[in-house]
């Protein structure tokens, strides 16, 4: 992901093969499957910034038994490429490596001066990082950044930390790589990271049609 101000670059699909190397419908199936697969990366989160280049292409041309009609069991179909693409793409993503990012908010916290010694350790426990602390008469203004996932916890604790006198403002700032082990999210489709499970699921889906 491009983390400049948290703005994703986007997902792109490019061809590194000749357009005539496969029927147009097969390329469409591959591109659709690429974008669908990128909605859930190796950790279950979407991959917002990725350029995928198709470098090889090949297929079994339309075939049938002698004097017979088209037999899809002997010929490649768009569905074959739609089913195969998640396996190939996920293997490529795993080899290339991905990083899970999290949203980070800026915060401004105004609190009475005599509770500063309690507030700062509480911020640290919430993974907040103060970048500036300024005295304003009998109060302090603390500015810094905090993971978006911890903002609600800070809001809940603030009244108790500041005797109800604290004022908190937060706003989205950017994305940053998650510190420590990358969190995962449960997948809502067949898992192409598990080749056996995925192929069994695809086979059941094909047979059930």
MARGUTOR-118221 format. One record per residue (C-alpha): x, y, z; residue number from 1; residue in one letter. Coordinates in steps of 0.2 Angstrom, whole numbers, plus 2048, in hexadecimal, padded with zeros to 3 digits. Each point is the difference from the previous one (the first is absolute). Example, Ala and Ser with C-alpha at 12.3 -4.5 7.8 and 13.67 -1.06 7.14 Angstrom:
# MARGUTOR-118221
xx | yy | zz | seq | type
83E | 7EA | 827 | 1 | A
806 | 811 | 7FD | 2 | S
END
This chain:
# MARGUTOR-118221
xx | yy | zz | seq | type
800 | 800 | 800 | 1 | X
806 | 812 | 7FC | 2 | X
7FE | 808 | 811 | 3 | X
802 | 812 | 7FB | 4 | X
7F2 | 808 | 809 | 5 | X
7F7 | 7EF | 800 | 6 | X
7FB | 802 | 7EE | 7 | X
800 | 7EF | 7F7 | 8 | X
807 | 7FF | 7EF | 9 | X
7F3 | 7F4 | 7FA | 10 | X
800 | 7EF | 7F8 | 11 | X
805 | 7FD | 7EE | 12 | X
800 | 7F1 | 7F5 | 13 | X
80C | 800 | 7F1 | 14 | X
803 | 7F3 | 7F2 | 15 | X
812 | 7FA | 7FC | 16 | X
7FA | 7F5 | 7F3 | 17 | X
7F9 | 802 | 7EE | 18 | X
7ED | 803 | 800 | 19 | X
7FE | 7F3 | 7F3 | 20 | X
807 | 7F2 | 80B | 21 | X
7EF | 7FD | 808 | 22 | X
7EE | 804 | 7FC | 23 | X
7FB | 811 | 807 | 24 | X
7F4 | 7F8 | 80C | 25 | X
80E | 7F7 | 808 | 26 | X
809 | 810 | 804 | 27 | X
7F0 | 808 | 806 | 28 | X
7FE | 7F1 | 80C | 29 | X
812 | 801 | 806 | 30 | X
7FF | 813 | 804 | 31 | X
7EF | 7FE | 809 | 32 | X
807 | 7F3 | 80B | 33 | X
810 | 80A | 803 | 34 | X
7F5 | 80F | 807 | 35 | X
7F5 | 7F4 | 80A | 36 | X
80F | 7F7 | 808 | 37 | X
808 | 810 | 805 | 38 | X
7F1 | 804 | 80B | 39 | X
808 | 7F4 | 80C | 40 | X
812 | 7FF | 801 | 41 | X
80B | 7F3 | 809 | 42 | X
7FA | 806 | 811 | 43 | X
7EE | 802 | 7FB | 44 | X
801 | 813 | 7FD | 45 | X
7FE | 808 | 7EF | 46 | X
80F | 804 | 7F6 | 47 | X
7FD | 812 | 7FA | 48 | X
811 | 803 | 7F7 | 49 | X
806 | 7F3 | 7F4 | 50 | X
805 | 7FF | 7EE | 51 | X
7FD | 7EE | 7F9 | 52 | X
808 | 7FB | 7F0 | 53 | X
7FB | 7F1 | 7F6 | 54 | X
810 | 7F9 | 7F9 | 55 | X
7FB | 7EF | 7F9 | 56 | X
7F0 | 7FA | 7F7 | 57 | X
7FB | 7F0 | 7F8 | 58 | X
7F0 | 7F6 | 7FE | 59 | X
7F9 | 7F0 | 7F9 | 60 | X
7F7 | 805 | 7F0 | 61 | X
7EE | 7FC | 7FC | 62 | X
800 | 7ED | 7FE | 63 | X
7F3 | 7F2 | 7FF | 64 | X
800 | 7ED | 7FC | 65 | X
800 | 7FD | 7ED | 66 | X
7F0 | 806 | 7F8 | 67 | X
7FA | 806 | 811 | 68 | X
7FA | 810 | 808 | 69 | X
80B | 80C | 80B | 70 | X
806 | 7F6 | 80F | 71 | X
805 | 80B | 80F | 72 | X
808 | 7F2 | 808 | 73 | X
80D | 800 | 7F2 | 74 | X
801 | 813 | 7FE | 75 | X
805 | 80F | 80A | 76 | X
7F2 | 80B | 806 | 77 | X
7FF | 811 | 808 | 78 | X
7FB | 7F8 | 810 | 79 | X
810 | 7F6 | 800 | 80 | X
80A | 810 | 800 | 81 | X
7F4 | 808 | 80D | 82 | X
803 | 7F2 | 80C | 83 | X
813 | 7FE | 7FD | 84 | X
804 | 813 | 802 | 85 | X
7FE | 801 | 813 | 86 | X
80C | 7F2 | 803 | 87 | X
80D | 808 | 7F4 | 88 | X
7FE | 811 | 807 | 89 | X
800 | 7FC | 812 | 90 | X
810 | 7F6 | 7FE | 91 | X
808 | 80F | 7F7 | 92 | X
7FA | 80B | 80F | 93 | X
808 | 7F5 | 80C | 94 | X
810 | 800 | 7F7 | 95 | X
800 | 812 | 7FE | 96 | X
7FB | 804 | 812 | 97 | X
7F3 | 80C | 806 | 98 | X
7FE | 80B | 80F | 99 | X
7F1 | 803 | 80A | 100 | X
7FD | 813 | 804 | 101 | X
7F4 | 808 | 80D | 102 | X
7F8 | 811 | 800 | 103 | X
808 | 80D | 80C | 104 | X
7F7 | 80F | 807 | 105 | X
807 | 811 | 805 | 106 | X
7FA | 805 | 812 | 107 | X
7FF | 810 | 80A | 108 | X
7FD | 7FD | 812 | 109 | X
7FD | 80F | 80C | 110 | X
801 | 7FB | 813 | 111 | X
802 | 807 | 811 | 112 | X
813 | 802 | 804 | 113 | X
7FF | 7F6 | 810 | 114 | X
7FA | 7F0 | 7F7 | 115 | X
80E | 800 | 7F3 | 116 | X
80A | 7F3 | 80A | 117 | X
7F1 | 7F4 | 7FE | 118 | X
7FB | 805 | 7EE | 119 | X
811 | 7FD | 7F8 | 120 | X
802 | 7EE | 806 | 121 | X
7EE | 7FC | 7FB | 122 | X
804 | 806 | 7EF | 123 | X
80F | 7F5 | 7FF | 124 | X
7F6 | 7F1 | 805 | 125 | X
7F4 | 804 | 7F1 | 126 | X
80F | 801 | 7F4 | 127 | X
7FE | 813 | 7FE | 128 | X
810 | 80A | 7FD | 129 | X
800 | 812 | 806 | 130 | X
80A | 80B | 7F5 | 131 | X
7FE | 810 | 809 | 132 | X
7FA | 806 | 811 | 133 | X
7FD | 812 | 804 | 134 | X
7FB | 808 | 810 | 135 | X
7F1 | 80C | 7FF | 136 | X
7FD | 808 | 811 | 137 | X
7FA | 7F3 | 80B | 138 | X
7FD | 7F3 | 7F2 | 139 | X
80B | 7F7 | 7F4 | 140 | X
7FD | 7FD | 7ED | 141 | X
807 | 7EF | 7FA | 142 | X
801 | 7FD | 7EE | 143 | X
805 | 7EF | 7F7 | 144 | X
7FA | 7F1 | 7F7 | 145 | X
7F7 | 7F1 | 805 | 146 | X
7FA | 7F0 | 7F6 | 147 | X
7EE | 802 | 7FA | 148 | X
7FB | 7F0 | 809 | 149 | X
805 | 808 | 811 | 150 | X
7F7 | 810 | 7FF | 151 | X
7EF | 7F9 | 807 | 152 | X
809 | 7F9 | 80F | 153 | X
808 | 811 | 803 | 154 | X
7F0 | 809 | 7FF | 155 | X
7F8 | 7F4 | 80D | 156 | X
80F | 802 | 80C | 157 | X
801 | 813 | 7FE | 158 | X
7F3 | 806 | 80C | 159 | X
808 | 7F5 | 80E | 160 | X
811 | 806 | 7FC | 161 | X
7FC | 812 | 800 | 162 | X
7F2 | 802 | 80C | 163 | X
7F4 | 803 | 7F1 | 164 | X
80A | 810 | 7FC | 165 | X
80A | 7F8 | 7F1 | 166 | X
7FC | 806 | 7EE | 167 | X
806 | 7F4 | 7F2 | 168 | X
800 | 803 | 7ED | 169 | X
806 | 7F3 | 7F4 | 170 | X
801 | 7FF | 7ED | 171 | X
806 | 7F3 | 7F3 | 172 | X
813 | 803 | 7FC | 173 | X
807 | 7F2 | 7F6 | 174 | X
803 | 7ED | 7FF | 175 | X
80F | 7F8 | 807 | 176 | X
807 | 7EE | 801 | 177 | X
7F9 | 7F6 | 80F | 178 | X
80D | 7FE | 80E | 179 | X
802 | 7EE | 805 | 180 | X
7F8 | 7F1 | 7F8 | 181 | X
7F4 | 804 | 7F2 | 182 | X
7ED | 7FE | 805 | 183 | X
7F6 | 7F4 | 7F6 | 184 | X
7EE | 801 | 7FB | 185 | X
7F5 | 7F1 | 7FD | 186 | X
7FD | 7FC | 7ED | 187 | X
7EF | 801 | 7F9 | 188 | X
804 | 7F5 | 7F0 | 189 | X
80A | 7F0 | 7FC | 190 | X
812 | 802 | 806 | 191 | X
80C | 800 | 7F1 | 192 | X
80E | 7FF | 80D | 193 | X
7FB | 7EE | 804 | 194 | X
802 | 7F8 | 7EF | 195 | X
7F7 | 7F0 | 804 | 196 | X
7F1 | 808 | 809 | 197 | X
7FE | 80C | 7F2 | 198 | X
801 | 7F3 | 7F2 | 199 | X
7F3 | 7F5 | 809 | 200 | X
7F4 | 80F | 802 | 201 | X
802 | 805 | 7ED | 202 | X
7FD | 7EE | 7FB | 203 | X
7F0 | 7FF | 80B | 204 | X
7FA | 811 | 7F9 | 205 | X
803 | 7F9 | 7EE | 206 | X
7F7 | 7F0 | 803 | 207 | X
7F1 | 809 | 808 | 208 | X
7FD | 80B | 7F1 | 209 | X
END
